[in-house]
Amino acid sequence: MIDNLEYNTEREHLIIPEYGRHLQKMINHAKTRETKEERNKLAKAIISVMGNLQPHLRDVPDFQHKLWDQLFIMSDFELDADSPYEKPSKEELAARPKSLDYPQNHPKYRFYGNNIKTMIDVACTWEDGEMKEALVYTIANHMKKCYLNWNKDTVEDRAIFDHLFELSNGKINLKNGDEDLTDASDLMRAKSKYGKKGNSKKSKKKYSNNRKRY
């Protein structure tokens, strides 16, 4: 009896293990049938079994289509049977998906974030005028605020103008402009106005009033 033991490592590889080895054997048997009529009959019976084994798929759009695709995949595309749907191909299954377009990254100025580059690109498409100038200085002030969040110290406007010039590929140049950016202390003050410090003071005051009450 021990000599007849069969280890999983010695068994046939299961293409979709969720369906189990017995269903795979049914599909292999269907492949060997001589007549198309018999193969079609077995294929429909196997689809019915697959549907019962995967009840969670019943609410999935194209439920039957997915089952037929899985049937041909588990047959290694060798089952010659009629399908109510277009048969998948080996090449289609093996095809690599298209690469996703990820946001551009600028590790050198990562502290600005990817949205800044998008804003700069948009600003470059605008016609020169007051609206574009207002947008450009808004972007520059936001860059300065981001820099201060990262640096926690101070930053010269010149550095922001240099970075903006570089990120816009030389299309936005504020280096020779007369207008300064918002003062660093004002930017940080606006940030801390609604930050944890203000909330902490309010909490302490409320706690002190409660102690006096009791």
Sine and cosine of phi, psi and omega as CSV:
sin_phi,cos_phi,sin_psi,cos_psi,sin_omega,cos_omega
0.00,0.00,-0.66,0.75,-0.04,-1.00
-0.90,0.44,-0.55,0.84,-0.02,-1.00
-0.91,0.41,-0.36,0.93,-0.05,-1.00
-1.00,-0.01,0.03,1.00,0.01,-1.00
-0.89,0.46,0.63,-0.77,-0.02,-1.00
-0.86,-0.50,0.87,-0.49,-0.02,-1.00
-1.00,0.06,0.51,-0.86,0.00,-1.00
-0.86,0.52,-0.55,0.84,-0.02,-1.00
-0.92,0.39,-0.34,0.94,-0.01,-1.00
-0.99,-0.11,-0.13,0.99,-0.05,-1.00
-1.00,0.07,0.22,-0.98,0.02,-1.00
-0.90,0.43,0.64,-0.77,0.01,-1.00
-0.92,0.40,0.74,-0.67,0.03,-1.00
-1.00,0.00,0.84,-0.55,-0.04,-1.00
-0.95,0.32,-0.69,0.72,0.11,-0.99
-0.83,-0.56,1.00,-0.03,-0.13,-0.99
-0.86,0.50,-0.41,0.91,-0.06,-1.00
-0.85,0.52,-0.45,0.89,-0.05,-1.00
-1.00,0.07,-0.24,0.97,0.05,-1.00
1.00,0.06,0.21,-0.98,-0.09,-1.00
-0.96,0.26,-0.52,0.86,-0.04,-1.00
-0.92,0.38,-0.62,0.78,0.03,-1.00
-0.92,0.39,-0.61,0.79,0.03,-1.00
-0.88,0.47,-0.60,0.80,0.03,-1.00
-0.93,0.38,-0.59,0.81,0.05,-1.00
-0.89,0.46,-0.67,0.74,0.00,-1.00
-0.92,0.39,-0.67,0.74,0.03,-1.00
-0.88,0.48,-0.60,0.80,0.02,-1.00
-0.92,0.39,-0.66,0.75,0.00,-1.00
-0.88,0.47,-0.56,0.83,0.00,-1.00
-0.90,0.43,-0.45,0.89,-0.09,-1.00
-1.00,0.03,-0.15,0.99,-0.03,-1.00
-0.93,0.38,0.62,-0.78,-0.15,-0.99
-0.98,0.20,-0.60,0.80,-0.09,-1.00
-0.98,-0.17,0.53,-0.85,0.02,-1.00
-0.90,0.44,-0.59,0.81,-0.02,-1.00
-0.88,0.47,-0.68,0.73,-0.01,-1.00
-0.94,0.35,-0.63,0.78,0.01,-1.00
-0.92,0.40,-0.63,0.78,0.03,-1.00
-0.90,0.44,-0.67,0.74,0.00,-1.00
-0.89,0.46,-0.71,0.71,0.01,-1.00
-0.93,0.38,-0.62,0.79,0.00,-1.00
-0.87,0.49,-0.69,0.73,0.01,-1.00
-0.91,0.41,-0.62,0.79,0.03,-1.00
-0.91,0.42,-0.65,0.76,0.01,-1.00
-0.92,0.40,-0.65,0.76,0.04,-1.00
-0.86,0.51,-0.65,0.76,0.03,-1.00
-0.89,0.46,-0.68,0.74,0.03,-1.00
-0.91,0.42,-0.68,0.73,0.01,-1.00
-0.87,0.50,-0.65,0.76,0.02,-1.00
-0.89,0.46,-0.61,0.79,0.02,-1.00
-0.95,0.32,-0.49,0.87,0.01,-1.00
-0.98,0.18,-0.33,0.94,-0.02,-1.00
-0.82,-0.58,0.89,0.45,-0.06,-1.00
-0.90,0.44,-0.43,0.90,-0.01,-1.00
-0.93,0.38,-0.28,0.96,0.00,-1.00
-0.99,0.14,-0.16,0.99,-0.09,-1.00
-0.89,0.45,-0.47,0.88,0.01,-1.00
-1.00,0.03,-0.05,1.00,-0.02,-1.00
-0.99,0.13,0.72,-0.69,0.05,-1.00
-0.83,0.56,0.58,-0.81,-0.01,-1.00
0.85,0.52,0.68,0.74,-0.03,-1.00
-0.81,0.59,-0.79,0.61,-0.03,-1.00
-0.90,0.44,-0.60,0.80,0.01,-1.00
-0.88,0.48,-0.66,0.75,0.00,-1.00
-0.90,0.43,-0.65,0.76,0.00,-1.00
-0.90,0.44,-0.68,0.73,0.02,-1.00
-0.90,0.43,-0.64,0.77,0.05,-1.00
-0.88,0.48,-0.68,0.73,-0.01,-1.00
-0.91,0.41,-0.58,0.81,0.04,-1.00
-0.86,0.50,-0.74,0.67,-0.02,-1.00
-0.94,0.35,-0.55,0.84,0.05,-1.00
-0.91,0.42,-0.69,0.72,-0.01,-1.00
-0.94,0.34,-0.36,0.93,0.07,-1.00
-1.00,0.06,0.10,1.00,-0.06,-1.00
0.85,0.53,0.53,0.85,0.04,-1.00
0.89,0.46,0.42,0.91,-0.03,-1.00
-0.96,-0.27,-0.09,1.00,0.00,-1.00
-0.99,0.16,0.90,-0.43,0.01,-1.00
-1.00,-0.02,1.00,0.07,0.00,-1.00
-0.66,-0.75,0.42,-0.91,0.01,-1.00
-0.98,0.20,0.65,-0.76,0.01,-1.00
-0.82,-0.57,0.59,-0.81,0.05,-1.00
-0.95,0.31,-0.07,1.00,-0.02,-1.00
-0.80,-0.60,0.24,-0.97,0.04,-1.00
-0.92,0.39,0.75,-0.67,-0.06,-1.00
-0.96,0.29,0.66,-0.75,0.08,-1.00
-0.96,0.28,0.35,-0.94,0.01,-1.00
-0.89,-0.45,0.38,-0.92,0.02,-1.00
-0.88,0.48,-0.64,0.77,-0.02,-1.00
-0.90,0.43,-0.63,0.78,0.00,-1.00
-0.90,0.43,-0.64,0.77,-0.01,-1.00
-0.94,0.34,-0.59,0.81,-0.06,-1.00
-0.99,0.13,-0.20,0.98,-0.04,-1.00
-0.90,0.43,0.67,-0.74,0.01,-1.00
-0.99,0.16,0.65,-0.76,0.02,-1.00
-0.92,0.39,0.41,-0.91,0.02,-1.00
-0.93,0.38,0.56,-0.83,0.01,-1.00
-0.92,0.38,0.65,-0.76,0.03,-1.00
-0.98,0.20,0.58,-0.82,0.07,-1.00
-1.00,0.07,0.97,-0.26,0.02,-1.00
-1.00,0.06,0.43,-0.90,0.05,-1.00
-0.85,0.52,0.54,-0.84,0.03,-1.00
-0.91,0.41,0.69,-0.72,0.02,-1.00
-0.93,-0.38,0.62,-0.79,0.05,-1.00
-0.79,-0.61,0.99,0.13,-0.08,-1.00
-0.81,0.59,-0.47,0.88,-0.02,-1.00
-0.91,0.42,-0.56,0.83,0.00,-1.00
-0.81,-0.58,0.74,0.67,-0.08,-1.00
-0.88,0.48,-0.46,0.89,-0.07,-1.00
-0.93,0.38,-0.25,0.97,0.05,-1.00
-0.98,0.17,-0.45,0.89,-0.05,-1.00
1.00,0.07,0.32,-0.95,-0.05,-1.00
-0.96,0.29,-0.46,0.89,-0.05,-1.00
-0.91,0.42,-0.50,0.87,0.01,-1.00
-0.87,0.50,-0.70,0.72,0.00,-1.00
-0.88,0.47,-0.62,0.78,0.04,-1.00
-0.90,0.44,-0.69,0.72,0.01,-1.00
-0.89,0.45,-0.65,0.76,0.00,-1.00
-0.90,0.43,-0.68,0.74,0.01,-1.00
-0.88,0.48,-0.63,0.78,0.03,-1.00
-0.91,0.41,-0.70,0.71,-0.01,-1.00
-0.87,0.50,-0.56,0.83,-0.01,-1.00
-0.91,0.41,-0.39,0.92,-0.03,-1.00
-1.00,0.06,-0.21,0.98,-0.03,-1.00
-0.98,0.21,0.49,-0.87,0.07,-1.00
-0.96,0.28,0.53,-0.85,0.01,-1.00
-0.87,0.49,0.63,-0.77,-0.01,-1.00
0.34,-0.94,-0.09,-1.00,-0.06,-1.00
-0.89,0.45,-0.64,0.77,-0.01,-1.00
-0.89,0.46,-0.70,0.71,0.00,-1.00
-0.92,0.40,-0.65,0.76,0.00,-1.00
-0.89,0.46,-0.66,0.75,0.02,-1.00
-0.90,0.44,-0.66,0.75,0.01,-1.00
-0.90,0.43,-0.69,0.73,-0.03,-1.00
-0.89,0.46,-0.68,0.74,-0.01,-1.00
-0.95,0.31,-0.50,0.87,0.10,-1.00
-0.90,0.43,-0.67,0.74,0.04,-1.00
-0.90,0.44,-0.70,0.72,-0.02,-1.00
-0.89,0.46,-0.67,0.75,0.03,-1.00
-0.91,0.42,-0.60,0.80,0.04,-1.00
-0.92,0.38,-0.61,0.79,0.06,-1.00
-0.89,0.46,-0.65,0.76,0.01,-1.00
-0.90,0.43,-0.65,0.76,0.03,-1.00
-0.91,0.42,-0.67,0.74,0.05,-1.00
-0.89,0.46,-0.65,0.76,0.01,-1.00
-0.89,0.46,-0.67,0.74,-0.01,-1.00
-0.93,0.38,-0.57,0.82,0.06,-1.00
-0.88,0.47,-0.57,0.82,-0.02,-1.00
-1.00,0.10,-0.64,0.77,-0.10,-0.99
-1.00,0.04,-0.47,0.88,0.01,-1.00
0.85,0.53,0.40,0.92,-0.04,-1.00
-0.72,-0.70,-0.96,-0.27,0.03,-1.00
-0.52,-0.85,0.21,-0.98,-0.02,-1.00
-0.47,-0.88,0.65,-0.76,0.05,-1.00
-0.98,0.18,0.60,-0.80,0.04,-1.00
-0.85,0.53,-0.54,0.84,-0.02,-1.00
-0.85,0.53,-0.63,0.77,-0.01,-1.00
-0.91,0.41,-0.65,0.76,0.02,-1.00
-0.91,0.42,-0.68,0.74,0.01,-1.00
-0.89,0.46,-0.63,0.78,0.02,-1.00
-0.90,0.44,-0.70,0.72,0.00,-1.00
-0.91,0.41,-0.66,0.75,0.00,-1.00
-0.90,0.44,-0.64,0.76,0.04,-1.00
-0.88,0.47,-0.67,0.74,-0.02,-1.00
-0.94,0.35,-0.71,0.70,-0.05,-1.00
-0.94,0.35,-0.39,0.92,0.03,-1.00
-1.00,-0.08,0.15,0.99,-0.03,-1.00
0.83,0.55,0.62,0.79,0.07,-1.00
0.99,0.15,0.10,1.00,-0.05,-1.00
-1.00,0.10,-0.37,0.93,0.03,-1.00
-0.87,-0.49,0.90,-0.44,-0.07,-1.00
-0.80,-0.61,0.96,-0.29,0.05,-1.00
-0.96,-0.29,0.17,0.99,-0.09,-1.00
-0.90,0.44,-0.53,0.85,-0.03,-1.00
-0.97,-0.23,0.20,0.98,-0.02,-1.00
-0.97,0.24,0.35,-0.94,-0.01,-1.00
-1.00,-0.04,-0.29,0.96,-0.10,-0.99
-1.00,0.02,0.72,-0.70,0.04,-1.00
-1.00,-0.04,0.35,-0.94,0.08,-1.00
-0.99,0.16,0.19,-0.98,0.02,-1.00
-0.87,0.50,0.64,-0.77,-0.03,-1.00
-0.87,0.49,0.59,-0.80,-0.04,-1.00
-0.86,0.51,-0.63,0.78,-0.02,-1.00
-0.91,0.42,-0.58,0.81,0.03,-1.00
-0.93,0.36,-0.62,0.78,0.03,-1.00
-0.91,0.42,-0.69,0.73,-0.01,-1.00
-0.94,0.33,-0.55,0.83,0.01,-1.00
-0.92,0.40,-0.64,0.77,0.02,-1.00
-0.91,0.42,-0.55,0.84,0.01,-1.00
-0.94,0.33,-0.68,0.73,-0.09,-1.00
-0.99,0.15,-0.18,0.98,-0.04,-1.00
-0.86,0.52,-0.63,0.78,0.00,-1.00
-0.92,-0.40,0.37,0.93,-0.03,-1.00
-1.00,0.07,-0.21,-0.98,-0.08,-1.00
-0.93,0.37,-0.48,0.88,-0.03,-1.00
-0.88,0.48,-0.74,0.67,-0.01,-1.00
-0.88,0.48,-0.67,0.74,0.00,-1.00
-0.91,0.41,-0.59,0.80,0.00,-1.00
-0.91,0.42,-0.67,0.75,0.00,-1.00
-0.90,0.43,-0.66,0.75,0.02,-1.00
-0.89,0.46,-0.63,0.78,-0.02,-1.00
-0.92,0.40,-0.66,0.75,0.02,-1.00
-0.90,0.43,-0.66,0.75,0.00,-1.00
-0.90,0.44,-0.67,0.75,0.00,-1.00
-0.91,0.41,-0.63,0.78,0.00,-1.00
-0.92,0.39,-0.63,0.78,0.02,-1.00
-0.91,0.42,-0.65,0.76,0.02,-1.00
-0.91,0.42,-0.61,0.80,0.02,-1.00
-0.92,0.40,-0.58,0.81,0.03,-1.00
-0.91,0.40,-0.65,0.76,-0.01,-1.00
-0.91,0.43,-0.56,0.83,-0.06,-1.00
-0.91,0.42,-0.53,0.85,-0.03,-1.00
-0.97,-0.25,0.00,0.00,0.00,0.00
